[in-house]
Amino acid sequence: MAFGDRPIADAPHFRPLVLCPLAAEASALRRPLVRAGLGAARVLITGMGSACAEVARTALLGDSRPSLVVLVGTAGGLADTPPALIAEEIVDADGRLLGRTFVPLTNAEGPGRRRIAGLTGPVSSIAAKARLAAASGAVACDMESAEVLGVCRQAGVPLAVVRGISDGPHDALPREVLGFVDLQGRTRPGRVLATIIRRPELLAVLLPLARRTRHAMAEAAELVVQVLHAHQRGASAAPPAATTDTAAGPPADATVDLDPVADGTAERGRP
């Protein structure tokens, strides 16, 4: 079941749709949204990668067209950044601009553009992150933003991208983490336990990663509240400008989106 079962009072033009690739990411939003009076915002768990874009496409074709799509989740850091950020530009692995996103905050993460490389596959080594950073000029990378950007642009609905940075440029990730969630974005506790039993030395990496991820998502949740409140204020006057028409090229390969803690409190969006 989604958080948003009822319209938000006194905001007829305020119909945000929040997309979270992982159940744990959606769970991290629950209390902050409720505390901020935004508990009726619709939140969908989409699954990672292309699955997220498919859910977005289906949602945008529905009867209740959103006024804003907010993509929220964890991402890999390619440079020193705050624990969470609002993206301003989505680029491919070579730094080609795919599009700009909706940023309703004038002080969104300080000076300069926040670039995220939108990719289709994972990168886990420190060397690969360094190569991607040099080639793309991005500060973080994920596996959803490029495709969701294309879907939103086609539908004429603005997209905001908020990312918590789960691992930094100097953090190598075990490849096993890719199997810790299923195709629906839910944690596979049996797989996690089996991996730890087989390779107990991974705890030295996984426990700090889990702590950083929880902190990053807590920070990301606060940014989501700011984005939604800013959009809510503007919704009574005029809808925000749609996502730019910048042509989107095919995304290339790069990072892991991971949060190994989930409680399944939001709705799974199905294509």
Summary of the structure (lengths in Angstrom):
residues: 271
radius of gyration: 17.3
end to end distance: 15.7
largest distance: 57.5
contacts: 986
relative contact order: 0.26
helix: 36%
strand: 19%
